[in-house]
Amino acid sequence: MNQLALDRDRRAMRLAILASREARKIARPNPWVGAVFVGADGRVSSGSTRPPGGDHAEVVAQKRASFDLKGSTLYVTLEPCSHHGKTPPCAEMLIREGVSRVVIASLDPDERVSGMGIKMLRDAGVEVEIGLLSTEVKADLAPYLVHRQLGRPFTFIKIAATMDGYIAASDGTSKWITSGASRQEVSRLRAYSDVIITGAGTVRCDDPSLRAHGFEDQSPRRIVLGNIPDSSRILPATSYQGELAKLMVDLAGAGTVVAMVEAGAKVAKSFLDAGLIDQINLFLAPKFIGGSDGIKIFDGVGAQSIAETFDFEIATSRRWGSDIELILHSKWLANFIGSDGSTDNFE
């Protein structure tokens, strides 16, 4: 393929990625997919996945098209489905419409689809290409991919800390370490999540509401690890007192794709020890406790040597007012989406 054609393909796939982001919240627990048809005459039609039970991205784009799809190229962020579920197979529609070429960013790990959509298209004589901008798409779809491959929600932990790694002073005070701009971004992260998990200690000490301020209609379900005092601002919330691993499996089974952890040092360490953290959103304020007194990010027995440390990779960084946010990926996630996967999952 010459450079001109490759650039044209990349532009079309980027349009599909932009379309997919319109469906990040509404499509779950299904994947948020973007699709773009480019007709033989150069006209374009795009679409994104509707809420569960609604049309998939390919069908939305097909219905919006004002041109004949025969001989067109489809650019789609995730492999078209090949099975009958709540909607008919998208691959069948593409064959029926006479689409001549399908460019796919990423395979679908769902066992009902994985590779079968591609096989159906190729068996029908459709040209299929795989992998264009796959790193960017996998970064965008990381929550869905984790949910399908690991059988638990994509779990990220929000941490606000001083530059020397403290989340509170020795007297327990922590409001406000970070700037208003950072706190507004945290509200947006809450709104993006399906559930927020915190500890009973945090509820007793700070009495947070953990609502998505400014996004009240999108405030997620809240889960407290332990007993909840009757007058807590976090109510309504669910109390949980079992094993973390079981909680996460149960949440995934109920359709939870994104879980946010906003908790104290002990709960944060329990998620770290259990290997349940896929991403850390670390907000650092230009402040220092300046000594050994204070509450560190994690509380518990730490690594006894550098060889035993918990390794993450920095995916990207952003400024919020006077603060800096570091987004770190677990080694598994970084390896899965590609070590250069710097796309922001919550953009």
N, C-alpha and C positions, 0 to 999 in steps of 0.2 A: 504494500500500500504506500502511495506517495504521501509526502508531508501535507499537501493540500487536503487530501481526502481524510487523513488522520485528524487534522485540525477541525475539519467539518464534523467528523464523528464526535470529537471531544466536546465541541460546542453544543451539539444536540444532547449528549449525555448529561452535560451540566444543566441543561434545561430540565431534564428528567429528574435530576437530583433536587433542583429547586422546587419542582412540583411535589416531590415526595415529602418535603419538609412541611407542606401544608397539612399533611395527614398524620403528623407524629403523635398527636394526642388522640385523635378521634378514631384511628384505625385499630388501636390495640384492643385485644391481644394479637390481632393479625399484624403482619408487617406493613409499614408505611412505605408504599411503593410509588414511584413516579414513572410515567410513560410518555413518550413523545413519538408521534408518527410524522415522518417527513415524506411527503408525496413525491411521485415521479416528477411533478412540476415544481417542487421546492416548497409547497405550502406545508404548514405545520399545525398539528393539533396535539395538545397535551392534556394530561389528567393525572389525578392521584387517587389513592384508595379511599373509599367511603367507609363509614362505620360498619361494624360487623353485620353481615347479612346484606350489605349493599354492594354496589359494583366495584370490581377491582379496577386498578389504574388503567389497564389496557382497554377495558370496556368504556370507562369514562371518556378516554381520549378518542375511542372509536365513535361514540355517540356525538361528540363535539365536532368531529371532522366534517368539513364542508366539501370534501373532495373524495374521489374514489380511492380506496386503500389498495387497490390492485397495483402491484409493483412497488409499493411503498417500503420504507425501512422503518422498523420500530426500534427505538432506543428505550430500554427498560432497566431499572435499577436492580431488579431481582427476577430470577427465572420465572417465566409464566407458568401458572399452575396447569396440571394435566388431569386433575381428578374432579369428580362431582361432589361438591359440598353444598353450602348454602347458595352457591352460584355455579353456573356451568364452567367447564374448563376454558381458560383464556387461550390456551394453545389451539383448541379446536376453532375458536373464533378467528384467530389469526390465519389459520389454514383456509377457512371458509372465505375470508375476505381477500385472499390472494396476496397476502403480504409476502414479499420475495426475500427479505433479509431481516434478521432479528439480532440486535446487538445487546448483550446482557452484561451488566457489570458484575453480578455475583450470583453464584448458585444458591438455591434455597435449601437449607439443611433439614427442613421439615421432611420426615420420612415419606409423607404422601406425595411429595413433589420431587425431591432430590434427584436431579438428572433426568427424570421421566418427561418433564416438559420439553427439554431439549431434544430428547430422543424422538418424541412425537413430531416435533417440527422438522427435524432432519429426515425422518422417515417419509415425510410428506414432500420432501424436496426443497424445504426452506433453508436458505443459507443462515447459519448461526455462528456468531462470534461471541466469545466469552472473555471477560476480564478487563474491559475498558473502564478506567477510573475505579477499579475494584477496591483499592485501599480507602479511598474517600467514601465510597458507598458502605463498606464494612464498618467504618468508623461511625457513620450515621446510623446504621442498622445494628450497632453493637448490642443494645438492649434486647432486641428480638433474637439475634443470633445466640446470645448467652442463654436466653429463656429456652430456646429450642434445643440447644446442644447440651446444656448443663442441667436442665430441668429445675431451674430456680430463677428468680428475678435477677436482672442486672442490678447490682447493688453498689451504690456510691455513697460515700460518707463526706459530709460537709464539716470542715474544721476551720475555726477562726482562731488565730494564734498570733502571739508576738513574734518578733524576729528571732528571739532566742528560744522559741518552741514552747511557750506557756499558753494555756487556754484560760487561765484564771490566776489571780494573785493568791497569796497564801491565806487571805481571809475569805476566799471563795468568790470574790467579786469578778465579774467578767463583762459587765455591760458598761460601755460598749467598747470592745477591743477594736472592731473594724468600723469603717466609715458608713455613712448612710447609703452611698452608692453600692457598697458591698452587700448591705442588708437588703436592698432592693433586688439585687441579683439573686440572693438566697430565696427571696419570695418567688421569683420566677422559677427557680429550680424546684421549689415545693410544688408549684402549679404544674410543672412538667411530670411530677412523680405520681405513681398510683397509690403508694402508701408512704408514710413517714414513720420511722421506728425510733423510739427514744427509751430512756431508762426511767424507772421510778424515782431514782435519786435526783435526776434532772428535774422531774416534775415537782418534787418536794422542795428543792432548793430554789429553782428559778421560776416555777409556775408558768411555763411558756404556753402560748396557745398553739404554736406551730402551724398557724394558718398562712395561706399565701396572700399576704397583705397587698392589695391592689389587684389581686386575681381571685377575689373571694368565691366566685362561682366555680373556681377550679381547685379549691382547697381539697387535698386528698384525704383519704382515711388515715387515722392516726392509731398507732399501736404502741402500748407502753409495756416494757418488760418489767413486770411486777405489779403491785397493787396501786390503784389510782385513788388518791384522796377525793372525797365527795365534792369538794368545792373547787377542784382544779379547773383552770381555764382551758385545758386541753380537751375537756369533755365536749361532745361525745367522742369517746375513744374506746379501744378494745384492750383489755388486760391480757397479757400472755405470760405464762410461767414455765414453759417447757424448754426443750432444746432448740437452739437457734437453727440447726440444720433442718429439723422437722418443720419449724415455722416457715422457712424459706421454700421448702418443697410444697407445703400446703398452700402458700400464697401463689406459687406458680400454677398449681392445679386449679386455683380459683380465678386465673386469668391475670394475675399481677405480673407485669413485665418490668416495671421500674420501681425499685425500693430505695428510698433515701434514708440515711441514718443521720440523725442529729441528736447526739447524746454526749454524755460525759466520758472521761478517760477510761473508766472500767469497761463500759459497754463497747466503746470503740476498740479496746484491746481484745475483747471477746470475739468481735467480728474479724479482727486481724488474725488472731490465733486459729480461728475456724476456717481461714482461707476463703472468706465470703466477700471480700472487698474487691470489686472490679475496678473501681475508680475512686480517687480521692480528689475532692475539690478543696484545696488548701488556700484559705484567704489569710495573707500575712499583712499585718499592720506594721508601720514603721515605729514600733514601740519595743522596749526592752524591760523585762522584769529586773534584770541586772544582778542576779544572784542565783542561789540554789533554792530559794523559797518560792513556792508556787506550784500550780498543778500542770503537769506536762500533758502533751497530746495523748499519750497512751499511759495507762497505769497498770502495772503488773510486772511479772518476771520478763525481762527483755532478753535479747540475744546475748549470749556469753562470749561471742567472738564475731568479728566482721563476717566470717564465713556463714554465720547463722542469721544474718540480717534478713529482713523482709524487703525484697527488691521490687521496686517500681520503676517505670520510665516516665519522664516528663513528656507529655504529649503536646502541651501548649501552655502559654501564659497570657494573662490579660491584666490590664489596669482597671481598677474601680476606685475613682477618686484618688486618695493617697495610698491605697492598698494595691497589692499585687495578688492575683489568683494564679496558683499553679494547678494544672490539671494533670494528675498522674494516673497512668494505667498499670494494672497488674501485669506481670511478665506474660501470663497466659494471653491476656487480651492484646497486649502489644504485639506479641508474636502472631496472633491470629489475624489481626487487621493489617499488619505490616509495621515495621519499626518506624517508618516515616509517616505513620498515620496521625497527622497533626490536626485533623478536622475536629472542631468542637462539637461534641454530641448534642449540646443544648442550645445551639445557636438559634 
